[in-house]
Amino acid sequence: MSVLRFDPFGDPFRQMDRLTNQLLSGTRTPMAMPMDVWQTDDGFHVCLDLPGVDPDSVEITTERNLLTIKAERRAEYQQGQNVLIAERPQGTFTRQLQLGDTVDAENIEASYADGVLHLELPITRAAQPRRVQVRTDSSGRRQVTVEGEAEAASPASGGTTDSDSEGTNA
């Protein structure tokens, strides 16, 4: 999984332009949703801070390998009211995540509590770690079967066994 927009140091000129536009226009542009992403054995977890957002305004969509989270925070005051200070960001917030082929997009789950949106992105069954058991026969030899080949090659027919080829590179 990767995040489409990741810039740890930020573009200082872009930030300065945004702040200048905000000061001159008297409006604020919504900031990105801060998020944490971590991986566990069963998949990925994403937490996004959305304080003051109505859960009904949250829209989560997947298209191909792109997960889009969109939310809206509306102002508590009305147009035409005398606003003295307005520091809380309002408007529509959008965040997009590029999903890898290992994410099971059909079974993504979302919950919202205490201003935090939590997404659980399970990994596909094929991508989950699994253990392969090695079986031995009664004589202690490993039995390896490859699809499309005979079950066992006899030494008389020119085939080799594990004990015949031990220590050699074939």
C-alpha positions as CSV (number, residue, x, y, z in Angstrom):
1,M,0.0,0.0,0.0
2,S,1.3,3.5,-0.7
3,V,0.0,7.0,-0.1
4,L,-0.4,9.1,-3.2
5,R,0.5,12.4,-1.5
6,F,3.5,12.1,0.9
7,D,5.8,15.0,1.3
8,P,7.7,14.9,4.6
9,F,9.3,18.3,4.3
10,G,6.6,20.0,2.3
11,D,7.1,22.5,-0.5
12,P,7.8,25.8,1.3
13,F,6.8,27.9,-1.7
14,R,3.5,26.1,-2.1
15,Q,2.8,26.4,1.6
16,M,3.6,30.2,1.4
17,D,1.4,30.6,-1.6
18,R,-1.5,28.8,0.2
19,L,-1.1,31.0,3.3
20,T,-0.9,34.2,1.3
21,N,-4.0,33.3,-0.7
22,Q,-5.8,32.5,2.6
23,L,-4.9,35.9,4.1
24,L,-5.7,37.9,1.1
25,S,-9.0,36.1,0.3
26,G,-10.2,35.8,3.9
27,T,-11.1,32.1,3.4
28,R,-9.4,29.0,4.5
29,T,-8.7,25.9,2.4
30,P,-9.2,22.6,4.1
31,M,-6.1,20.9,5.4
32,A,-5.3,17.2,4.6
33,M,-6.7,14.6,7.0
34,P,-3.8,13.5,9.3
35,M,-3.5,9.8,9.3
36,D,-1.6,6.8,10.7
37,V,-1.2,3.6,8.7
38,W,0.2,0.3,10.1
39,Q,0.3,-3.3,9.1
40,T,-0.6,-6.4,11.2
41,D,-0.7,-10.1,10.3
42,D,-4.3,-9.8,9.0
43,G,-4.0,-6.6,7.0
44,F,-3.6,-2.9,7.2
45,H,-5.1,-0.3,9.5
46,V,-5.7,3.3,8.7
47,C,-6.8,6.0,11.3
48,L,-7.7,9.4,10.1
49,D,-8.4,12.4,12.3
50,L,-11.8,13.9,11.5
51,P,-12.9,15.9,14.5
52,G,-16.3,17.6,14.1
53,V,-17.2,15.8,10.9
54,D,-20.6,14.3,10.6
55,P,-20.2,10.5,10.0
56,D,-22.9,10.7,7.4
57,S,-20.8,13.1,5.3
58,V,-17.9,10.5,5.1
59,E,-17.7,8.8,1.7
60,I,-15.3,5.9,1.2
61,T,-14.9,4.5,-2.3
62,T,-12.6,2.1,-4.1
63,E,-12.0,2.0,-7.8
64,R,-9.4,-0.4,-9.1
65,N,-6.6,-0.1,-6.6
66,L,-7.4,3.4,-5.4
67,L,-9.1,4.0,-2.1
68,T,-10.7,7.5,-1.7
69,I,-11.9,9.0,1.6
70,K,-13.9,12.1,1.4
71,A,-15.5,14.0,4.3
72,E,-17.0,17.4,4.9
73,R,-17.0,19.7,7.9
74,R,-19.5,22.5,7.8
75,A,-19.3,25.8,9.7
76,E,-21.5,26.2,12.8
77,Y,-22.2,29.8,11.9
78,Q,-24.4,31.1,9.1
79,Q,-23.5,33.3,6.2
80,G,-23.9,37.0,7.1
81,Q,-23.2,36.5,10.9
82,N,-20.4,38.5,12.4
83,V,-17.6,35.9,12.9
84,L,-14.9,37.2,15.2
85,I,-12.5,34.2,14.9
86,A,-12.7,31.2,12.6
87,E,-9.6,29.0,12.9
88,R,-11.2,25.6,12.4
89,P,-10.8,24.3,8.9
90,Q,-14.1,23.7,7.0
91,G,-15.0,22.3,3.7
92,T,-14.4,19.0,1.9
93,F,-11.4,16.9,2.8
94,T,-10.1,14.2,0.5
95,R,-7.4,11.6,0.9
96,Q,-6.4,8.9,-1.5
97,L,-4.4,5.7,-0.9
98,Q,-3.0,3.5,-3.6
99,L,-3.8,-0.1,-2.7
100,G,-1.6,-3.0,-3.6
101,D,-2.8,-6.3,-5.1
102,T,-2.6,-7.9,-1.6
103,V,-5.5,-5.8,-0.2
104,D,-9.0,-7.4,-0.3
105,A,-10.9,-4.3,-1.4
106,E,-14.3,-6.2,-1.2
107,N,-14.0,-6.6,2.6
108,I,-12.8,-3.2,3.8
109,E,-14.5,-2.1,7.1
110,A,-14.8,1.4,8.5
111,S,-15.8,2.7,11.9
112,Y,-16.0,6.2,13.3
113,A,-15.7,7.1,17.0
114,D,-14.4,10.1,18.9
115,G,-13.5,12.0,15.8
116,V,-11.4,9.2,14.4
117,L,-12.2,7.2,11.3
118,H,-10.7,3.7,11.5
119,L,-10.4,1.6,8.3
120,E,-9.5,-2.1,8.4
121,L,-8.1,-3.3,5.0
122,P,-7.7,-7.1,5.1
123,I,-5.2,-8.8,2.9
124,T,-6.2,-11.4,0.4
125,R,-6.1,-15.1,1.4
126,A,-3.3,-15.7,-1.2
127,A,-1.2,-13.0,0.4
128,Q,-1.5,-14.2,4.0
129,P,1.5,-16.0,5.4
130,R,1.0,-19.7,5.6
131,R,3.0,-22.7,6.8
132,V,3.8,-25.6,4.5
133,Q,4.2,-28.9,6.2
134,V,7.0,-31.2,5.1
135,R,6.0,-34.9,5.2
136,T,8.4,-37.9,5.4
137,D,7.8,-41.6,4.7
138,S,8.5,-44.3,7.2
139,S,12.1,-44.6,6.2
140,G,12.7,-40.9,7.0
141,R,13.1,-39.8,3.4
142,R,11.4,-36.6,2.2
143,Q,8.8,-37.1,-0.5
144,V,8.5,-34.4,-3.0
145,T,5.9,-34.5,-5.7
146,V,5.9,-32.1,-8.7
147,E,2.8,-31.8,-10.7
148,G,2.9,-33.4,-14.1
149,E,5.8,-35.8,-13.3
150,A,5.6,-39.4,-12.2
151,E,5.1,-40.0,-8.5
152,A,8.4,-41.7,-7.8
153,A,11.4,-42.3,-10.0
154,S,13.2,-45.6,-9.3
155,P,17.0,-45.7,-9.1
156,A,16.9,-48.6,-11.7
157,S,15.3,-46.3,-14.3
158,G,18.0,-43.7,-13.9
159,G,16.1,-41.4,-11.5
160,T,17.7,-40.1,-8.3
161,T,16.5,-39.9,-4.8
162,D,17.3,-37.3,-2.1
163,S,20.0,-39.6,-0.6
164,D,21.6,-40.2,-4.1
165,S,22.0,-36.5,-4.8
166,E,22.9,-35.3,-1.3
167,G,25.9,-32.9,-1.5
168,T,25.8,-32.4,-5.3
169,N,24.5,-29.6,-7.3
170,A,22.0,-30.8,-9.9
